[in-house]
């Protein structure tokens, strides 16, 4: 059992060395894209929610 765990850990370490990690600049760009997209989606959902709420108030008032 311990041998299997050590073998697994060694295999993971070998594979992690093969990974192509992003540069700091690429990471910053990707993070910016994710944050901006999330904010835009949040505003879109808020606006849809507001329109539906106002419609419900108008219809059932």
PQR file with spaces between the fields and no chain letter, atoms N, CA, C, O and H, PARSE charges and radii, in Angstrom:
ATOM       1  N    UNK     1       0.824   -1.199    0.000 -0.4000 1.5000
ATOM       2  CA   UNK     1       0.000    0.000    0.000 -0.0000 2.0000
ATOM       3  C    UNK     1       0.864    1.258    0.000  0.5500 1.7000
ATOM       4  O    UNK     1       0.620    2.176   -0.782 -0.5500 1.4000
ATOM       5  N    UNK     2       1.865    1.305    0.865 -0.4000 1.5000
ATOM       6  CA   UNK     2       2.751    2.470    0.926 -0.0000 2.0000
ATOM       7  C    UNK     2       3.507    2.615   -0.397  0.5500 1.7000
ATOM       8  O    UNK     2       3.727    3.730   -0.869 -0.5500 1.4000
ATOM       9  H    UNK     2       2.063    0.558    1.500  0.4000 1.0000
ATOM      10  N    UNK     3       3.901    1.496   -0.987 -0.4000 1.5000
ATOM      11  CA   UNK     3       4.609    1.527   -2.264 -0.0000 2.0000
ATOM      12  C    UNK     3       3.759    2.131   -3.371  0.5500 1.7000
ATOM      13  O    UNK     3       4.258    2.875   -4.215 -0.5500 1.4000
ATOM      14  H    UNK     3       3.722    0.590   -0.604  0.4000 1.0000
ATOM      15  N    UNK     4       2.459    1.801   -3.361 -0.4000 1.5000
ATOM      16  CA   UNK     4       1.552    2.357   -4.367 -0.0000 2.0000
ATOM      17  C    UNK     4       1.409    3.866   -4.196  0.5500 1.7000
ATOM      18  O    UNK     4       1.348    4.605   -5.179 -0.5500 1.4000
ATOM      19  H    UNK     4       2.053    1.196   -2.675  0.4000 1.0000
ATOM      20  N    UNK     5       1.355    4.318   -2.951 -0.4000 1.5000
ATOM      21  CA   UNK     5       1.222    5.748   -2.678 -0.0000 2.0000
ATOM      22  C    UNK     5       2.475    6.484   -3.139  0.5500 1.7000
ATOM      23  O    UNK     5       2.380    7.542   -3.760 -0.5500 1.4000
ATOM      24  H    UNK     5       1.405    3.718   -2.153  0.4000 1.0000
ATOM      25  N    UNK     6       3.650    5.930   -2.837 -0.4000 1.5000
ATOM      26  CA   UNK     6       4.904    6.552   -3.278 -0.0000 2.0000
ATOM      27  C    UNK     6       4.983    6.581   -4.795  0.5500 1.7000
ATOM      28  O    UNK     6       5.400    7.581   -5.379 -0.5500 1.4000
ATOM      29  H    UNK     6       3.727    5.070   -2.332  0.4000 1.0000
ATOM      30  N    UNK     7       4.586    5.487   -5.435 -0.4000 1.5000
ATOM      31  CA   UNK     7       4.600    5.423   -6.892 -0.0000 2.0000
ATOM      32  C    UNK     7       3.660    6.471   -7.483  0.5500 1.7000
ATOM      33  O    UNK     7       4.001    7.143   -8.457 -0.5500 1.4000
ATOM      34  H    UNK     7       4.248    4.674   -4.961  0.4000 1.0000
ATOM      35  N    UNK     8       2.498    6.602   -6.899 -0.4000 1.5000
ATOM      36  CA   UNK     8       1.527    7.599   -7.356 -0.0000 2.0000
ATOM      37  C    UNK     8       2.102    9.009   -7.210  0.5500 1.7000
ATOM      38  O    UNK     8       2.004    9.819   -8.132 -0.5500 1.4000
ATOM      39  H    UNK     8       2.222    6.056   -6.108  0.4000 1.0000
ATOM      40  N    UNK     9       2.700    9.302   -6.052 -0.4000 1.5000
ATOM      41  CA   UNK     9       3.278   10.624   -5.807 -0.0000 2.0000
ATOM      42  C    UNK     9       4.399   10.912   -6.807  0.5500 1.7000
ATOM      43  O    UNK     9       4.502   12.029   -7.316 -0.5500 1.4000
ATOM      44  H    UNK     9       2.780    8.644   -5.303  0.4000 1.0000
ATOM      45  N    UNK    10       5.233    9.920   -7.090 -0.4000 1.5000
ATOM      46  CA   UNK    10       6.305   10.110   -8.068 -0.0000 2.0000
ATOM      47  C    UNK    10       5.738   10.362   -9.458  0.5500 1.7000
ATOM      48  O    UNK    10       6.237   11.223  -10.182 -0.5500 1.4000
ATOM      49  H    UNK    10       5.150    9.013   -6.677  0.4000 1.0000
ATOM      50  N    UNK    11       4.703    9.622   -9.837 -0.4000 1.5000
ATOM      51  CA   UNK    11       4.070    9.815  -11.137 -0.0000 2.0000
ATOM      52  C    UNK    11       3.466   11.210  -11.249  0.5500 1.7000
ATOM      53  O    UNK    11       3.569   11.857  -12.291 -0.5500 1.4000
ATOM      54  H    UNK    11       4.298    8.923   -9.248  0.4000 1.0000
ATOM      55  N    UNK    12       2.842   11.663  -10.181 -0.4000 1.5000
ATOM      56  CA   UNK    12       2.254   13.011  -10.179 -0.0000 2.0000
ATOM      57  C    UNK    12       3.361   14.053  -10.344  0.5500 1.7000
ATOM      58  O    UNK    12       3.212   14.990  -11.128 -0.5500 1.4000
ATOM      59  H    UNK    12       2.758   11.137   -9.335  0.4000 1.0000
ATOM      60  N    UNK    13       4.460   13.900   -9.621 -0.4000 1.5000
ATOM      61  CA   UNK    13       5.571   14.850   -9.719 -0.0000 2.0000
ATOM      62  C    UNK    13       6.127   14.887  -11.141  0.5500 1.7000
ATOM      63  O    UNK    13       6.426   15.963  -11.659 -0.5500 1.4000
ATOM      64  H    UNK    13       4.581   13.139   -8.984  0.4000 1.0000
ATOM      65  N    UNK    14       6.269   13.727  -11.774 -0.4000 1.5000
ATOM      66  CA   UNK    14       6.768   13.675  -13.151 -0.0000 2.0000
ATOM      67  C    UNK    14       5.823   14.391  -14.109  0.5500 1.7000
ATOM      68  O    UNK    14       6.263   15.145  -14.978 -0.5500 1.4000
ATOM      69  H    UNK    14       6.027   12.853  -11.353  0.4000 1.0000
ATOM      70  N    UNK    15       4.531   14.156  -13.949 -0.4000 1.5000
ATOM      71  CA   UNK    15       3.549   14.784  -14.835 -0.0000 2.0000
ATOM      72  C    UNK    15       3.495   16.290  -14.630  0.5500 1.7000
ATOM      73  O    UNK    15       3.324   17.041  -15.591 -0.5500 1.4000
ATOM      74  H    UNK    15       4.173   13.544  -13.244  0.4000 1.0000
ATOM      75  N    UNK    16       3.639   16.738  -13.388 -0.4000 1.5000
ATOM      76  CA   UNK    16       3.581   18.172  -13.097 -0.0000 2.0000
ATOM      77  C    UNK    16       4.751   18.905  -13.747  0.5500 1.7000
ATOM      78  O    UNK    16       4.626   20.083  -14.081 -0.5500 1.4000
ATOM      79  H    UNK    16       3.777   16.128  -12.607  0.4000 1.0000
ATOM      80  N    UNK    17       5.886   18.228  -13.933 -0.4000 1.5000
ATOM      81  CA   UNK    17       7.029   18.842  -14.604 -0.0000 2.0000
ATOM      82  C    UNK    17       6.760   19.030  -16.094  0.5500 1.7000
ATOM      83  O    UNK    17       7.381   19.879  -16.732 -0.5500 1.4000
ATOM      84  H    UNK    17       5.987   17.271  -13.661  0.4000 1.0000
ATOM      85  N    UNK    18       5.844   18.248  -16.648 -0.4000 1.5000
ATOM      86  CA   UNK    18       5.510   18.335  -18.072 -0.0000 2.0000
ATOM      87  C    UNK    18       4.481   19.430  -18.369  0.5500 1.7000
ATOM      88  O    UNK    18       4.279   19.799  -19.525 -0.5500 1.4000
ATOM      89  H    UNK    18       5.339   17.558  -16.129  0.4000 1.0000
ATOM      90  N    UNK    19       3.841   19.941  -17.334 -0.4000 1.5000
ATOM      91  CA   UNK    19       2.771   20.923  -17.509 -0.0000 2.0000
ATOM      92  C    UNK    19       3.341   22.229  -18.040  0.5500 1.7000
ATOM      93  O    UNK    19       4.399   22.681  -17.602 -0.5500 1.4000
ATOM      94  H    UNK    19       4.005   19.642  -16.394  0.4000 1.0000
ATOM      95  N    UNK    20       2.635   22.826  -18.982 -0.4000 1.5000
ATOM      96  CA   UNK    20       3.010   24.129  -19.523 -0.0000 2.0000
ATOM      97  C    UNK    20       2.270   25.195  -18.709  0.5500 1.7000
ATOM      98  O    UNK    20       1.090   25.457  -18.942 -0.5500 1.4000
ATOM      99  H    UNK    20       1.776   22.459  -19.338  0.4000 1.0000
ATOM     100  N    UNK    21       2.968   25.797  -17.766 -0.4000 1.5000
ATOM     101  CA   UNK    21       2.346   26.777  -16.884 -0.0000 2.0000
ATOM     102  C    UNK    21       2.297   28.141  -17.569  0.5500 1.7000
ATOM     103  O    UNK    21       3.217   28.493  -18.307 -0.5500 1.4000
ATOM     104  H    UNK    21       3.926   25.584  -17.577  0.4000 1.0000
ATOM     105  N    UNK    22       1.223   28.922  -17.330 -0.4000 1.5000
ATOM     106  CA   UNK    22       1.135   30.252  -17.945 -0.0000 2.0000
ATOM     107  C    UNK    22       2.118   31.217  -17.286  0.5500 1.7000
ATOM     108  O    UNK    22       2.513   31.046  -16.133 -0.5500 1.4000
ATOM     109  H    UNK    22       0.476   28.636  -16.730  0.4000 1.0000
ATOM     110  N    UNK    23       2.501   32.238  -18.057 -0.4000 1.5000
ATOM     111  CA   UNK    23       3.351   33.288  -17.497 -0.0000 2.0000
ATOM     112  C    UNK    23       2.484   34.194  -16.615  0.5500 1.7000
ATOM     113  O    UNK    23       1.256   34.106  -16.625 -0.5500 1.4000
ATOM     114  H    UNK    23       2.181   32.377  -18.994  0.4000 1.0000
ATOM     115  N    UNK    24       3.148   35.060  -15.858 -0.4000 1.5000
ATOM     116  CA   UNK    24       2.390   35.998  -15.014 -0.0000 2.0000
ATOM     117  C    UNK    24       1.478   36.878  -15.859  0.5500 1.7000
ATOM     118  O    UNK    24       0.339   37.154  -15.484 -0.5500 1.4000
ATOM     119  H    UNK    24       4.146   35.132  -15.849  0.4000 1.0000
ATOM     120  N    UNK    25       1.996   37.315  -17.008 -0.4000 1.5000
ATOM     121  CA   UNK    25       1.207   38.184  -17.893 -0.0000 2.0000
ATOM     122  C    UNK    25      -0.017   37.451  -18.438  0.5500 1.7000
ATOM     123  O    UNK    25      -1.108   38.020  -18.479 -0.5500 1.4000
ATOM     124  H    UNK    25       2.922   37.091  -17.313  0.4000 1.0000
ATOM     125  N    UNK    26       0.148   36.216  -18.850 -0.4000 1.5000
ATOM     126  CA   UNK    26      -0.983   35.425  -19.346 -0.0000 2.0000
ATOM     127  C    UNK    26      -2.013   35.216  -18.235  0.5500 1.7000
ATOM     128  O    UNK    26      -3.219   35.274  -18.476 -0.5500 1.4000
ATOM     129  H    UNK    26       1.034   35.754  -18.817  0.4000 1.0000
ATOM     130  N    UNK    27      -1.530   34.978  -17.035 -0.4000 1.5000
ATOM     131  CA   UNK    27      -2.426   34.770  -15.899 -0.0000 2.0000
ATOM     132  C    UNK    27      -3.218   36.042  -15.590  0.5500 1.7000
ATOM     133  O    UNK    27      -4.414   35.982  -15.305 -0.5500 1.4000
ATOM     134  H    UNK    27      -0.550   34.931  -16.840  0.4000 1.0000
ATOM     135  N    UNK    28      -2.541   37.194  -15.649 -0.4000 1.5000
ATOM     136  CA   UNK    28      -3.231   38.471  -15.411 -0.0000 2.0000
ATOM     137  C    UNK    28      -4.297   38.716  -16.475  0.5500 1.7000
ATOM     138  O    UNK    28      -5.407   39.145  -16.159 -0.5500 1.4000
ATOM     139  H    UNK    28      -1.569   37.243  -15.881  0.4000 1.0000
ATOM     140  N    UNK    29      -3.959   38.442  -17.741 -0.4000 1.5000
ATOM     141  CA   UNK    29      -4.922   38.646  -18.827 -0.0000 2.0000
ATOM     142  C    UNK    29      -6.140   37.728  -18.668  0.5500 1.7000
ATOM     143  O    UNK    29      -7.281   38.159  -18.832 -0.5500 1.4000
ATOM     144  H    UNK    29      -3.057   38.094  -17.997  0.4000 1.0000
ATOM     145  N    UNK    30      -5.885   36.484  -18.353 -0.4000 1.5000
ATOM     146  CA   UNK    30      -6.985   35.530  -18.177 -0.0000 2.0000
ATOM     147  C    UNK    30      -7.869   35.920  -17.004  0.5500 1.7000
ATOM     148  O    UNK    30      -9.094   35.829  -17.078 -0.5500 1.4000
ATOM     149  H    UNK    30      -4.958   36.134  -18.219  0.4000 1.0000
ATOM     150  N    UNK    31      -7.242   36.352  -15.929 -0.4000 1.5000
ATOM     151  CA   UNK    31      -8.003   36.773  -14.755 -0.0000 2.0000
ATOM     152  C    UNK    31      -8.860   37.988  -15.083  0.5500 1.7000
ATOM     153  O    UNK    31     -10.015   38.068  -14.666 -0.5500 1.4000
ATOM     154  H    UNK    31      -6.246   36.426  -15.869  0.4000 1.0000
ATOM     155  N    UNK    32      -8.302   38.927  -15.824 -0.4000 1.5000
ATOM     156  CA   UNK    32      -9.058   40.119  -16.224 -0.0000 2.0000
ATOM     157  C    UNK    32     -10.267   39.731  -17.069  0.5500 1.7000
ATOM     158  O    UNK    32     -11.364   40.250  -16.863 -0.5500 1.4000
ATOM     159  H    UNK    32      -7.363   38.863  -16.163  0.4000 1.0000
ATOM     160  N    UNK    33     -10.070   38.829  -18.007 -0.4000 1.5000
ATOM     161  CA   UNK    33     -11.179   38.382  -18.858 -0.0000 2.0000
ATOM     162  C    UNK    33     -12.275   37.741  -18.005  0.5500 1.7000
ATOM     163  O    UNK    33     -13.459   38.009  -18.211 -0.5500 1.4000
ATOM     164  H    UNK    33      -9.179   38.407  -18.174  0.4000 1.0000
ATOM     165  N    UNK    34     -11.890   36.907  -17.060 -0.4000 1.5000
ATOM     166  CA   UNK    34     -12.874   36.233  -16.210 -0.0000 2.0000
ATOM     167  C    UNK    34     -13.628   37.238  -15.353  0.5500 1.7000
ATOM     168  O    UNK    34     -14.851   37.155  -15.241 -0.5500 1.4000
ATOM     169  H    UNK    34     -10.928   36.689  -16.892  0.4000 1.0000
ATOM     170  N    UNK    35     -12.923   38.186  -14.747 -0.4000 1.5000
ATOM     171  CA   UNK    35     -13.577   39.178  -13.878 -0.0000 2.0000
ATOM     172  C    UNK    35     -14.527   40.063  -14.684  0.5500 1.7000
ATOM     173  O    UNK    35     -15.655   40.305  -14.255 -0.5500 1.4000
ATOM     174  H    UNK    35     -11.929   38.254  -14.838  0.4000 1.0000
ATOM     175  N    UNK    36     -14.086   40.545  -15.838 -0.4000 1.5000
ATOM     176  CA   UNK    36     -14.938   41.409  -16.660 -0.0000 2.0000
ATOM     177  C    UNK    36     -16.165   40.651  -17.157  0.5500 1.7000
ATOM     178  O    UNK    36     -17.277   41.178  -17.124 -0.5500 1.4000
ATOM     179  H    UNK    36     -13.169   40.349  -16.186  0.4000 1.0000
ATOM     180  N    UNK    37     -15.968   39.427  -17.613 -0.4000 1.5000
ATOM     181  CA   UNK    37     -17.086   38.615  -18.089 -0.0000 2.0000
ATOM     182  C    UNK    37     -18.085   38.364  -16.965  0.5500 1.7000
ATOM     183  O    UNK    37     -19.297   38.441  -17.170 -0.5500 1.4000
ATOM     184  H    UNK    37     -15.065   38.999  -17.640  0.4000 1.0000
ATOM     185  N    UNK    38     -17.573   38.069  -15.791 -0.4000 1.5000
ATOM     186  CA   UNK    38     -18.452   37.835  -14.637 -0.0000 2.0000
ATOM     187  C    UNK    38     -19.247   39.088  -14.292  0.5500 1.7000
ATOM     188  O    UNK    38     -20.444   39.011  -14.014 -0.5500 1.4000
ATOM     189  H    UNK    38     -16.589   38.007  -15.624  0.4000 1.0000
ATOM     190  N    UNK    39     -18.586   40.234  -14.308 -0.4000 1.5000
ATOM     191  CA   UNK    39     -19.292   41.486  -14.013 -0.0000 2.0000
ATOM     192  C    UNK    39     -20.363   41.788  -15.060  0.5500 1.7000
ATOM     193  O    UNK    39     -21.470   42.203  -14.715 -0.5500 1.4000
ATOM     194  H    UNK    39     -17.613   40.296  -14.534  0.4000 1.0000
ATOM     195  N    UNK    40     -20.039   41.582  -16.330 -0.4000 1.5000
ATOM     196  CA   UNK    40     -21.030   41.821  -17.382 -0.0000 2.0000
ATOM     197  C    UNK    40     -22.228   40.881  -17.242  0.5500 1.7000
ATOM     198  O    UNK    40     -23.376   41.301  -17.386 -0.5500 1.4000
ATOM     199  H    UNK    40     -19.140   41.245  -16.610  0.4000 1.0000
ATOM     200  N    UNK    41     -21.954   39.628  -16.965 -0.4000 1.5000
ATOM     201  CA   UNK    41     -23.031   38.664  -16.784 -0.0000 2.0000
ATOM     202  C    UNK    41     -23.890   39.027  -15.569  0.5500 1.7000
ATOM     203  O    UNK    41     -25.113   38.889  -15.601 -0.5500 1.4000
ATOM     204  H    UNK    41     -21.021   39.287  -16.848  0.4000 1.0000
ATOM     205  N    UNK    42     -23.243   39.491  -14.507 -0.4000 1.5000
ATOM     206  CA   UNK    42     -23.968   39.899  -13.301 -0.0000 2.0000
ATOM     207  C    UNK    42     -24.901   41.073  -13.606  0.5500 1.7000
ATOM     208  O    UNK    42     -26.060   41.069  -13.191 -0.5500 1.4000
ATOM     209  H    UNK    42     -22.249   39.603  -14.482  0.4000 1.0000
ATOM     210  N    UNK    43     -24.403   42.064  -14.322 -0.4000 1.5000
ATOM     211  CA   UNK    43     -25.229   43.223  -14.689 -0.0000 2.0000
ATOM     212  C    UNK    43     -26.388   42.784  -15.582  0.5500 1.7000
ATOM     213  O    UNK    43     -27.513   43.250  -15.407 -0.5500 1.4000
ATOM     214  H    UNK    43     -23.462   42.066  -14.660  0.4000 1.0000
ATOM     215  N    UNK    44     -26.126   41.901  -16.528 -0.4000 1.5000
ATOM     216  CA   UNK    44     -27.167   41.398  -17.420 -0.0000 2.0000
ATOM     217  C    UNK    44     -28.272   40.689  -16.627  0.5500 1.7000
ATOM     218  O    UNK    44     -29.456   40.944  -16.845 -0.5500 1.4000
ATOM     219  H    UNK    44     -25.211   41.522  -16.671  0.4000 1.0000
ATOM     220  N    UNK    45     -27.885   39.807  -15.715 -0.4000 1.5000
ATOM     221  CA   UNK    45     -28.871   39.076  -14.913 -0.0000 2.0000
ATOM     222  C    UNK    45     -29.643   40.043  -14.017  0.5500 1.7000
ATOM     223  O    UNK    45     -30.854   39.893  -13.852 -0.5500 1.4000
ATOM     224  H    UNK    45     -26.923   39.599  -15.538  0.4000 1.0000
ATOM     225  N    UNK    46     -28.958   41.036  -13.435 -0.4000 1.5000
ATOM     226  CA   UNK    46     -29.632   42.030  -12.608 -0.0000 2.0000
ATOM     227  C    UNK    46     -30.676   42.788  -13.421  0.5500 1.7000
ATOM     228  O    UNK    46     -31.798   42.992  -12.957 -0.5500 1.4000
ATOM     229  H    UNK    46     -27.974   41.158  -13.570  0.4000 1.0000
ATOM     230  N    UNK    47     -30.311   43.204  -14.627 -0.4000 1.5000
ATOM     231  CA   UNK    47     -31.259   43.952  -15.469 -0.0000 2.0000
ATOM     232  C    UNK    47     -32.466   43.101  -15.850  0.5500 1.7000
ATOM     233  O    UNK    47     -33.596   43.588  -15.817 -0.5500 1.4000
ATOM     234  H    UNK    47     -29.400   43.038  -15.004  0.4000 1.0000
ATOM     235  N    UNK    48     -32.247   41.857  -16.204 -0.4000 1.5000
ATOM     236  CA   UNK    48     -33.364   40.965  -16.527 -0.0000 2.0000
ATOM     237  C    UNK    48     -34.261   40.793  -15.306  0.5500 1.7000
ATOM     238  O    UNK    48     -35.486   40.836  -15.422 -0.5500 1.4000
ATOM     239  H    UNK    48     -31.329   41.462  -16.230  0.4000 1.0000
ATOM     240  N    UNK    49     -33.659   40.600  -14.146 -0.4000 1.5000
ATOM     241  CA   UNK    49     -34.426   40.448  -12.910 -0.0000 2.0000
ATOM     242  C    UNK    49     -35.246   41.702  -12.626  0.5500 1.7000
ATOM     243  O    UNK    49     -36.412   41.615  -12.243 -0.5500 1.4000
ATOM     244  H    UNK    49     -32.664   40.565  -14.052  0.4000 1.0000
ATOM     245  N    UNK    50     -34.634   42.865  -12.813 -0.4000 1.5000
ATOM     246  CA   UNK    50     -35.324   44.122  -12.553 -0.0000 2.0000
ATOM     247  C    UNK    50     -36.511   44.295  -13.505  0.5500 1.7000
ATOM     248  O    UNK    50     -37.596   44.697  -13.084 -0.5500 1.4000
ATOM     249  H    UNK    50     -33.686   42.936  -13.124  0.4000 1.0000
ATOM     250  N    UNK    51     -36.299   43.991  -14.780 -0.4000 1.5000
ATOM     251  CA   UNK    51     -37.383   44.116  -15.767 -0.0000 2.0000
ATOM     252  C    UNK    51     -38.528   43.176  -15.419  0.5500 1.7000
ATOM     253  O    UNK    51     -39.691   43.577  -15.475 -0.5500 1.4000
ATOM     254  H    UNK    51     -35.418   43.664  -15.121  0.4000 1.0000
ATOM     255  N    UNK    52     -38.226   41.949  -15.064 -0.4000 1.5000
ATOM     256  CA   UNK    52     -39.275   40.983  -14.708 -0.0000 2.0000
ATOM     257  C    UNK    52     -40.005   41.443  -13.446  0.5500 1.7000
ATOM     258  O    UNK    52     -41.230   41.353  -13.372 -0.5500 1.4000
ATOM     259  H    UNK    52     -37.281   41.623  -15.018  0.4000 1.0000
ATOM     260  N    UNK    53     -39.261   41.935  -12.456 -0.4000 1.5000
ATOM     261  CA   UNK    53     -39.889   42.409  -11.209 -0.0000 2.0000
ATOM     262  C    UNK    53     -40.817   43.580  -11.495  0.5500 1.7000
ATOM     263  O    UNK    53     -41.932   43.635  -10.977 -0.5500 1.4000
ATOM     264  H    UNK    53     -38.265   42.008  -12.516  0.4000 1.0000
ATOM     265  N    UNK    54     -40.357   44.519  -12.320 -0.4000 1.5000
ATOM     266  CA   UNK    54     -41.205   45.678  -12.653 -0.0000 2.0000
ATOM     267  C    UNK    54     -42.436   45.241  -13.437  0.5500 1.7000
ATOM     268  O    UNK    54     -43.519   45.796  -13.251 -0.5500 1.4000
ATOM     269  H    UNK    54     -39.451   44.474  -12.741  0.4000 1.0000
ATOM     270  N    UNK    55     -42.282   44.269  -14.294 -0.4000 1.5000
ATOM     271  CA   UNK    55     -43.412   43.749  -15.067 -0.0000 2.0000
ATOM     272  C    UNK    55     -44.435   43.101  -14.143  0.5500 1.7000
ATOM     273  O    UNK    55     -45.639   43.293  -14.310 -0.5500 1.4000
ATOM     274  H    UNK    55     -41.402   43.817  -14.445  0.4000 1.0000
ATOM     275  N    UNK    56     -43.957   42.340  -13.176 -0.4000 1.5000
ATOM     276  CA   UNK    56     -44.855   41.680  -12.226 -0.0000 2.0000
ATOM     277  C    UNK    56     -45.595   42.726  -11.377  0.5500 1.7000
ATOM     278  O    UNK    56     -46.789   42.585  -11.116 -0.5500 1.4000
ATOM     279  H    UNK    56     -42.978   42.184  -13.040  0.4000 1.0000
ATOM     280  N    UNK    57     -44.880   43.769  -10.952 -0.4000 1.5000
ATOM     281  CA   UNK    57     -45.533   44.837  -10.189 -0.0000 2.0000
ATOM     282  C    UNK    57     -46.621   45.510  -11.007  0.5500 1.7000
ATOM     283  O    UNK    57     -47.702   45.801  -10.494 -0.5500 1.4000
ATOM     284  H    UNK    57     -43.910   43.884  -11.164  0.4000 1.0000
ATOM     285  N    UNK    58     -46.334   45.759  -12.287 -0.4000 1.5000
ATOM     286  CA   UNK    58     -47.294   46.408  -13.161 -0.0000 2.0000
ATOM     287  C    UNK    58     -48.504   45.518  -13.408  0.5500 1.7000
ATOM     288  O    UNK    58     -49.640   45.992  -13.390 -0.5500 1.4000
ATOM     289  H    UNK    58     -45.456   45.522  -12.704  0.4000 1.0000
ATOM     290  N    UNK    59     -48.266   44.234  -13.638 -0.4000 1.5000
ATOM     291  CA   UNK    59     -49.352   43.314  -13.954 -0.0000 2.0000
ATOM     292  C    UNK    59     -50.242   42.992  -12.752  0.5500 1.7000
ATOM     293  O    UNK    59     -51.452   42.825  -12.909 -0.5500 1.4000
ATOM     294  H    UNK    59     -47.343   43.849  -13.653  0.4000 1.0000
ATOM     295  N    UNK    60     -49.668   42.906  -11.577 -0.4000 1.5000
ATOM     296  CA   UNK    60     -50.418   42.452  -10.408 -0.0000 2.0000
ATOM     297  C    UNK    60     -50.683   43.556   -9.399  0.5500 1.7000
ATOM     298  O    UNK    60     -51.013   43.263   -8.250 -0.5500 1.4000
ATOM     299  H    UNK    60     -48.686   43.042  -11.450  0.4000 1.0000
ATOM     300  N    UNK    61     -50.552   44.774   -9.781 -0.4000 1.5000
ATOM     301  CA   UNK    61     -50.801   45.879   -8.856 -0.0000 2.0000
ATOM     302  C    UNK    61     -52.236   46.338   -8.932  0.5500 1.7000
ATOM     303  O    UNK    61     -52.626   47.264   -8.220 -0.5500 1.4000
ATOM     304  H    UNK    61     -50.284   45.012  -10.714  0.4000 1.0000
